[in-house]
Amino acid sequence: MKGKRIIIPILCFAVLMLGLGSNDSLRGIFAPVFQDRYALSDSQLSLIVTISYVGNLLFLSLGGKLLDTFDRKKVTLSIIGIWMLALAVNLFTDQYIFILISMFLALGASTLLNTTINILTPMVCAGYAGLMVNVFFFIQGIGTSGSQLLLGRYAFSYSGWKMINAVLFVIGIIAVLLFLNVKLPGWKKSPKPVTAVLPEKAPGKILPENPAPCRDPALFPKNPALLPPCSGCWQPCWAATLSASTES
């Protein structure tokens, strides 16, 4: 059981990083294909790269806060879902504007998933997290280099663009199914700060800053009425003593 708990997240992250590596190379490989198909100018072609970097910036800015605030497993599944949504846009659309949208979502989600895997690896691979992070990024490099080699040689066309997006979508489904079985340590919200509550003062009593000491009634044993009032004293000792002396 323990071996299964370790193998599943390693396999999940390895599959995901392979797909992310391939995904990151697509904008460079298929840029000439997009230019020919949509008759793009040089500025329109460069906008594809620009919009992908904007996606990187926004996703990293907001995604890190979400990972620290909410359940990391749910946030990770949501990010994978956004990445798969971008792949679906590429599969079922054929317009330049949708290329921009998909690049914004796919590259932004891809970069955030890289960071997420860095965060989650120590949680599931305690004791050898550094080694596994290096392994995962090596696998990502294989995905990048392999896709550049294979797609550039055998699938350098618009149909190849559709095909690689379909393959990546299947990889996303496999990653989701594996990640659903990954056991992450329990997530808890940060406890609210405890504020000390001081007891309320009794109504009708005012505590002086410098209470004066009570006069000793023993100084006036025969005539308590001569006992002067205790100015500023907050204890009712004088009244009780005076009453007792009067009764006697």
C-alpha positions as CSV (number, residue, x, y, z in Angstrom):
1,M,0.0,0.0,0.0
2,K,2.8,2.4,0.9
3,G,4.6,1.7,-2.5
4,K,1.3,2.4,-4.3
5,R,0.9,5.7,-2.6
6,I,4.4,6.7,-3.8
7,I,4.2,5.3,-7.4
8,I,0.9,6.9,-8.3
9,P,2.0,10.5,-7.7
10,I,5.4,9.9,-9.4
11,L,3.6,8.4,-12.4
12,C,1.1,11.2,-12.5
13,F,3.7,14.0,-12.3
14,A,5.9,12.2,-14.9
15,V,3.0,11.9,-17.4
16,L,1.9,15.5,-16.8
17,M,5.4,16.9,-17.2
18,L,5.9,15.0,-20.5
19,G,2.7,16.6,-21.8
20,L,3.7,20.1,-20.5
21,G,7.1,19.9,-22.2
22,S,5.5,19.1,-25.5
23,N,2.9,21.8,-25.0
24,D,5.5,24.5,-24.4
25,S,7.2,23.9,-27.7
26,L,4.0,24.1,-29.9
27,R,4.0,27.9,-30.4
28,G,7.4,27.8,-31.9
29,I,6.9,24.7,-34.0
30,F,3.6,25.7,-35.6
31,A,4.2,29.5,-35.9
32,P,4.9,29.2,-39.7
33,V,1.8,27.0,-40.1
34,F,-0.4,29.6,-38.4
35,Q,1.1,32.3,-40.6
36,D,0.3,30.5,-43.8
37,R,-3.1,29.3,-42.8
38,Y,-4.4,32.6,-41.4
39,A,-2.3,35.0,-43.6
40,L,-0.8,36.6,-40.5
41,S,1.5,39.6,-40.6
42,D,4.7,39.6,-38.5
43,S,3.1,41.6,-35.8
44,Q,0.1,39.2,-35.6
45,L,2.5,36.3,-35.4
46,S,4.5,37.9,-32.6
47,L,1.3,38.6,-30.7
48,I,0.9,34.8,-30.2
49,V,4.2,34.7,-28.3
50,T,3.3,37.9,-26.4
51,I,-0.1,36.7,-25.2
52,S,1.4,33.5,-24.0
53,Y,3.9,35.4,-21.7
54,V,0.9,37.5,-20.4
55,G,-0.8,34.3,-19.5
56,N,2.4,33.1,-17.7
57,L,2.5,36.3,-15.6
58,L,-1.2,36.4,-14.7
59,F,-1.4,32.7,-13.9
60,L,1.7,32.7,-11.7
61,S,0.5,35.9,-9.9
62,L,-3.0,34.5,-9.0
63,G,-2.2,30.8,-8.9
64,G,0.3,31.0,-6.1
65,K,-2.2,32.8,-3.9
66,L,-4.8,30.2,-4.7
67,L,-2.5,27.3,-3.8
68,D,-1.7,28.9,-0.4
69,T,-5.3,29.7,0.3
70,F,-7.4,26.8,-0.8
71,D,-7.2,23.0,-1.0
72,R,-4.1,22.3,-3.2
73,K,-5.6,19.2,-4.7
74,K,-8.7,21.0,-5.9
75,V,-6.7,23.9,-7.2
76,T,-4.3,21.6,-9.1
77,L,-7.3,19.7,-10.7
78,S,-8.7,23.1,-11.7
79,I,-5.5,24.2,-13.3
80,I,-5.3,20.9,-15.3
81,G,-8.9,21.5,-16.3
82,I,-8.0,25.0,-17.7
83,W,-5.0,23.4,-19.6
84,M,-7.3,20.8,-21.1
85,L,-9.9,23.5,-22.0
86,A,-7.2,25.3,-24.0
87,L,-6.4,22.0,-25.8
88,A,-10.1,21.5,-26.6
89,V,-10.3,25.0,-28.1
90,N,-7.5,24.1,-30.4
91,L,-9.2,20.9,-31.4
92,F,-12.7,22.3,-32.2
93,T,-11.9,25.8,-33.6
94,D,-10.1,27.2,-36.6
95,Q,-9.7,30.9,-36.2
96,Y,-6.8,33.2,-35.2
97,I,-8.6,34.7,-32.2
98,F,-9.0,31.3,-30.7
99,I,-5.3,30.5,-31.2
100,L,-4.6,33.6,-29.1
101,I,-7.1,32.4,-26.4
102,S,-5.7,28.9,-26.3
103,M,-2.1,30.1,-26.1
104,F,-3.0,32.4,-23.2
105,L,-4.7,29.6,-21.3
106,A,-2.4,26.7,-22.2
107,L,0.9,28.4,-21.6
108,G,-0.3,30.1,-18.4
109,A,-1.7,26.9,-17.0
110,S,1.4,25.0,-18.1
111,T,3.8,27.3,-16.3
112,L,1.6,27.3,-13.2
113,L,1.5,23.5,-13.2
114,N,5.3,23.4,-13.3
115,T,5.3,25.5,-10.1
116,T,2.6,23.3,-8.6
117,I,4.5,20.1,-9.1
118,N,7.5,21.7,-7.4
119,I,5.3,22.5,-4.4
120,L,3.6,19.1,-4.3
121,T,6.6,16.9,-4.8
122,P,8.0,17.3,-1.3
123,M,4.6,16.4,0.1
124,V,4.4,13.0,-1.7
125,C,8.2,12.2,-2.0
126,A,9.5,13.1,1.4
127,G,13.2,12.3,1.7
128,Y,14.1,12.5,-2.0
129,A,12.0,15.4,-3.2
130,G,15.1,17.2,-4.8
131,L,15.9,14.1,-6.8
132,M,12.4,13.7,-8.1
133,V,12.0,17.4,-9.0
134,N,15.1,17.0,-11.2
135,V,13.7,13.8,-12.7
136,F,10.4,15.5,-13.5
137,F,12.1,18.4,-15.3
138,F,14.3,16.0,-17.2
139,I,11.1,14.2,-18.4
140,Q,9.7,17.6,-19.4
141,G,12.9,18.3,-21.4
142,I,12.3,14.9,-23.2
143,G,8.8,16.1,-24.0
144,T,10.0,19.4,-25.4
145,S,12.9,17.9,-27.5
146,G,10.9,14.9,-28.6
147,S,8.0,16.9,-29.9
148,Q,10.2,19.3,-31.7
149,L,12.0,16.4,-33.4
150,L,8.9,14.3,-34.3
151,L,6.5,17.1,-35.1
152,G,9.0,19.1,-37.1
153,R,9.8,16.0,-39.2
154,Y,6.5,14.2,-39.6
155,A,3.6,16.5,-38.6
156,F,4.6,20.0,-39.7
157,S,1.1,20.8,-40.9
158,Y,-2.3,22.0,-39.6
159,S,-3.5,18.4,-39.3
160,G,-0.4,17.7,-37.2
161,W,-1.4,20.7,-35.0
162,K,-4.8,19.0,-34.4
163,M,-3.2,15.6,-33.8
164,I,-0.8,16.8,-31.1
165,N,-3.6,18.6,-29.3
166,A,-5.7,15.4,-29.3
167,V,-2.7,13.5,-27.9
168,L,-2.1,16.1,-25.2
169,F,-5.8,16.1,-24.3
170,V,-5.6,12.3,-23.7
171,I,-2.5,12.9,-21.5
172,G,-4.5,15.4,-19.5
173,I,-7.2,12.8,-18.9
174,I,-4.7,10.3,-17.7
175,A,-3.1,12.8,-15.4
176,V,-6.5,13.7,-13.9
177,L,-7.4,10.1,-13.3
178,L,-4.0,9.4,-11.6
179,F,-4.1,12.6,-9.6
180,L,-7.5,11.8,-8.2
181,N,-5.8,8.8,-6.4
182,V,-2.9,10.9,-5.0
183,K,-3.1,11.3,-1.3
184,L,-1.9,14.7,-0.1
185,P,-1.5,15.7,3.5
186,G,-4.5,17.3,5.0
187,W,-5.1,21.0,4.3
188,K,-6.3,23.3,7.0
189,K,-7.0,27.0,7.0
190,S,-4.8,29.2,9.1
191,P,-6.4,29.6,12.6
192,K,-7.8,33.0,13.3
193,P,-5.8,35.1,15.7
194,V,-7.1,35.0,19.3
195,T,-7.8,38.3,20.9
196,A,-7.6,38.6,24.6
197,V,-10.9,39.9,26.2
198,L,-10.5,41.8,29.4
199,P,-13.3,41.6,32.0
200,E,-15.7,44.5,32.0
201,K,-15.7,46.8,34.9
202,A,-18.7,46.5,37.3
203,P,-21.3,49.2,36.6
204,G,-21.3,52.2,38.8
205,K,-17.7,51.7,40.0
206,I,-14.9,53.9,38.7
207,L,-11.4,52.8,39.5
208,P,-9.1,55.7,40.2
209,E,-5.7,55.8,38.7
210,N,-4.0,56.3,42.2
211,P,-6.4,54.9,44.8
212,A,-5.8,56.4,48.3
213,P,-5.3,54.0,51.2
214,C,-8.1,53.6,53.7
215,R,-7.8,55.4,57.0
216,D,-7.6,53.1,59.9
217,P,-10.8,53.3,62.0
218,A,-8.7,52.2,65.0
219,L,-7.4,55.8,65.1
220,F,-10.9,57.0,66.1
221,P,-12.3,54.2,68.3
222,K,-14.6,56.3,70.4
223,N,-16.1,58.6,67.8
224,P,-16.3,56.9,64.3
225,A,-18.1,60.0,63.0
226,L,-14.8,61.8,63.1
227,L,-13.4,59.4,60.7
228,P,-12.8,61.4,57.5
229,P,-14.0,60.1,54.2
230,C,-11.5,58.1,52.2
231,S,-11.0,60.2,49.1
232,G,-10.5,58.2,45.9
233,C,-10.7,54.8,47.7
234,W,-12.5,52.1,45.6
235,Q,-12.8,49.6,48.5
236,P,-15.9,49.8,50.7
237,C,-13.9,49.0,53.8
238,W,-14.5,52.4,55.5
239,A,-18.3,52.2,55.3
240,A,-18.3,48.7,56.6
241,T,-16.0,49.6,59.5
242,L,-18.0,52.8,60.4
243,S,-21.3,50.8,60.4
244,A,-19.8,48.2,62.7
245,S,-18.4,50.7,65.1
246,T,-21.8,52.6,65.2
247,E,-23.7,49.4,66.0
248,S,-21.3,48.5,68.9
